[in-house]
């Protein structure tokens, strides 16, 4: 996106790609359909040490702008849930669209370029950079770092962007896995991990952050959209609260004086809202303290406020994105240019801006790339 916009302005642009092909992360996104943006992009959908930083770029390049580009190329798409837009066909359509826009803008894309070193002030340029890759040297007045984070290392993700930022004296907000499955401690894992594959709609919360979506039990812990969302706010050793039956009163049937109050009846009541295996297991682990109204009140409260303290996360190997990154205080919110090093820009995931699940991280990529491309 940055290359396209810079090329449109008449700049001579080269994209140096480390992998053998471009757009790998686009191709695997959205189950291969690419959830390329979200209709409901708002500042509160992004996590950053500076929650205001993303506002400028997001205002300059909106979901409607990217949708217009998709429609210009005749790519069919649909809204899934919660404003998420997916291609009807394969994600390759988005990669091909960006390649075509690059060709029209005169952008040269070079793959299999492993950069060994970057130095400031190229000898032939008053201000500029020398980029060394094997026996090749590139010279540029402007250098844009769009290297992403540490997520999914098997696809080639590295900390190169952070190392480069540090080389030029920029601060880094400590990176961490985000949108990532959580692992359970030994006791909780023994109780629930044999239910791998069971899912339920829940509300997962940490403090004021709440996400109502599906939770999935795994062989090692918890996943699913609700868990991935809340994982971006989990800083370790924190307790996550799960409402297993949002807006349902599971013990309501047991209040009828004609209904018996025992464990079998309670399991039947819980099965009305939860998958049978989860309902039975949860009650086995959290048996009622009695059958009085007060005991039922306690049970009801507990199922809506199940406290879980994860042991950890599945790490960068399973994380969809990396939170943290180049400190936004080091960058111009309008252009993404370094405040310390003229001509040096950082865009996308390498910056300390992380979107929620559902197309928000792509929209940040498009918007930050557009903003830098207007200036670089």
N, C-alpha and C positions, 0 to 999 in steps of 0.2 A: 504494500500500500504506500509506504514511504517512497519507494523507488518510482512507482507510477506517478505520484504527485510531483516529485522532483524532476522526473523526465518531462512531464507536461510543461514545466517552466523552462525547458531548454537546457537543463543541466545534463552533463554527461555522467551517466550512472552505471555502476557495476554492482551486482549483488554477488557477494562471495559466500557460497553455501558449502558447509563442511561435508554434508551428506552427499550420497551419489544421486539423489533426486530431491526436489523441493517439495515442501508442503506435507511432510510425513505426518505431522500432528493433526493437520486438517483432515487427512485421509482416514485416520482412526477415530475421529471425533463423532459423537452422536451415533455410535454403532455403525459407522461407515456412511451416515447420511449427512453429517456435518450440521450441528445446530449453530448456524452461522451468526445469529444475533438474537436479541430478545426485545420484544415490543415495549417492555416496561422498564427500560434502563433508567435508573435513578441513582443519585449519589450514594444512597444507603445500601445499594447493591454491591458496593466496593469496600474493601478493607485496606486501610493504609494508616501509617502513623500520622499522616495529614489527610483527614477525610475530605478536605476541600480540594485537594490537588487535581483530581480527575475531572472536576466540573468544567474547566475551560475546554479541554479537548473533547469531552463528551457533548458539549454544546456546539462545537464547531463541526463535528461529524457525527450525525445521529443514526439510529437504526434505519430511519427512513432513507437516508442517503445510501446506505449499503443495499437496502432492499431495491432501490432504484437501479443500482448497478447490476444486481442479480436479474431483475426484470429486463434490463437492456440486453442481457445475454440470453434471454429466453429460458432461464432456468426455472423449472416448476418447483414450488415449495408449499409447505403447509405449516399451520400452527398446531403444535402438539398439545401441551398444557402450559399454563402459567406464562404465556407470551413467547414460548420457545419456538423458533422457526427452524425447520429442517428442510433439506432438499428432498424432493420426491424420489429422485434418482441418487446415484452414488456421489460421494463427496468429491470425487475427481472433477466434477463439474466446477466446483469453486476454485480448485487449483488451476484448471484450464482457463477459467475466466481471468484470473490474476495474471497468468502467463500471457494471455492475449493482450491484456491492457498494458503489460510491460513491453511487448513487441511494438505496439502502436506508439508508446512513449519513447521508444528507442533505447530501452534499458537492456543491458547485456547481463545475462545470468550465467555464472560460472560455478559448476559443481565440483565436488571432490577437492575443495580448497581448504587445506589445513593450515591455519595461520600460526606461525611460529613466534612472531614478535610484531609489536606496533610501536612506532616512535613518532614523537611530535616534531613538527617543523621539517618538512621535506626540503631538501637543498634548493629545489627549483621553485618552491612556492614560498611566498612571504609568510603565509600561515598555512599549515597543512600537516599531513601525516604520511608516513611511509609504513606500508603494510608488507611484511615479509612472509611468504609461503613457499617453503622449499627453495627452489632456484628462481622463483618469481618475486617481483617487487611491484607493488601498486602505489601510486601517489594520488592523494586526494586532498582538496581543500576542506571538505566536510567528511566526517566519519560517523556513521550511525550504527549503534550497537543494538542488534535485534536478535540476540542469541538465546532468549528464553531463560528458564530456570533449570533446576536440577531434576525435575520430574521425568520419569521414564528413561533412565540412563541407557537401557537396551536400544533405544532409538537414537542414541548419540548425544543426549543431554549432558552438559558439563557445566562447571562453574566459571567458564571462560569470561563471561560478561562481568562477573563480580571481580575476578582477578584484574581485568583491564581497568575497571573503575578504581580499584585500590591503587593500581599503578599510577593513575593520574591524580591520586589524592582525594578521591570522592569517598564519602562514608557509605557504609552498607548497613541496612537493617537486617539483623541476623535471619537468614533464610530458614524456612521450615516447611515440611510437607503440608499441603492443604488439599481440600476436597479428596480426602483419603480415608479408607476404612480404618476402624479402630479395633485394637486387640483387647481382649478381656483378661483380667487377672486369673490366676489358676483356679480359684474357687468358683467364680462366675462362669468361666469357660467349662468347667466340669458339669455345671448345671445346665448350660444352654447350647454349647457348641455342637452337640450331636443333633440339634434341630436345624442344621445348616440347610438353607433353601427355603425355610419358612419366612414369610414376610407379613407385615401388618402396617396399616397406616397409623402413624404416631405423631405426637408433637415432641420434638427434641429441643431442649433449651439449655442455655448457659446464661445466667443473668437475664438481661432484657432480650437477648437474641432467641428467637423462636422460629422453628421451621416445621410446618405440617406437611409431611410427605411420607413415602414408604420407608420402612426400616426392614433390612434383610439380615437374618442371622447367617453367619458364615462358620467355617471350620475353626476360625481363630477369634472371631468376635462379631462385630456389627458393621454393616454396610448399608447400601441403599441411599437414595437421595437425601432423606432427612439426616442421616448420620454424616454423609459427605459434607453437607452444608454446615452442620454444627462443628465438624472437625476443624474448619478453618479458624474457629474462635477458641479451640481447645489448646491450652498452653502447657499441658502436662500437669498431673496431680490434681486436676480439677474434676469436680463431680458434674456429670451430665444428668439432667432430669428428663425422664421419658413419661409422657402421658400415653398409656397404651390403648386408651379408648376415648379419644376426644369427643366431648359432648354426649357421652353415653353414661348412664348410671347403671352399672352392672349389677348392683345389689337390689335394684328396684323391685324385681319380681319376688325377692325373698321377704319383702316387707308385708306382703299379703298374708294375713293371719291364716288363710287356708293352705298356704304352701309350707311344706316342711323346711326346716332350716338344718341342713347338714352339708357335708362336703360334696356329696353327689349332686345335690340341688345347686350348690354354688358353682360347681364345674359346668353344669348345664347352662347357668346364667352367663358365665364368662364365655362359653362357647358361642353365645349369640352374637358376640362382638369381636372375638379373637379366633384365629385358626385353632382348631381343636387341640393340637399337640402343644401349642404355646400356652393356651388357657390351662390345660391340665398341669403342665410343668411349672408354670408360674405359681399356681396354687400349691403344688407339692413343695416348692421352695419357700413360699410365703403363706403357710397355712393360717386360716383365721384363728384368732385368739379365743373365740367363743361365738355365740349366736345371738347375743343381745344386740339391740339397736346400736349401742355404742361400739361394739365390736365390728358390726357391719360398717359403721361410719369409718372406722379406722382402716378397714380393708379397702373401702371405696377410695379413701384418700391415698392409700399406698399404691393402688393400681394407676392412679393419675399422677403420682409423684414418685415413680420408681427411680431411686438414686443409683447411678452406675458410675464408678470411677475406673475409666479405662487404664489398662497397663501401659499402652502406647499406641502407635499407629503402624500401619503396614509399610511406612517409609516412602521414599521417593520412587521406589519401583512400582508402587500402585497409586501414587498421588497423581491426580489429574493436573495440578498446578503447584507452583512454589510460591508461598507467601514470603513477604520480606523482599529484599533486593536493594537496588540503588536508592539511597535516601532521597525522597522527593525535595527536601530542602536544598539539595545540590543542583536541582534542575529548574528551568523555566517552565511553568505550568502551560504557557501558551505554545512554546516551540519545542520543548523537551531538550533544549540545549543545556550543556553544563554551564554553571555559573562561573566555574574556575578555569575551564579550558575552552576557549572559543572554537567553534567548529566541531565539537564532540557532542553527540546526541545519544540518548538512551530511550528506547521505546519498548512497549509490550511487557511481557512477563518479567523481564530482567529488572524492571522498576518495581518499587514497593507499592504496587497497586494490584490487588487480587479481587477478582469478581466472584460472585456467587455462582453456583451451578446453573447452567441453562442458557448458554450463549453470551453471557456477560463478559467473559474473558476474551472472546473473539471481538466483541464490540470495542473493548479497550485497545486491542491490537489494531483494529482498523482506525480508531480515532487518534491514538497516539502516533501511529504511522502517518496518518494524514497531516497531523499538526507539524511533525518534523519535516515532512516532505514539502510543506509550504514555506519552510524557512531554510532548510539545509542547502 
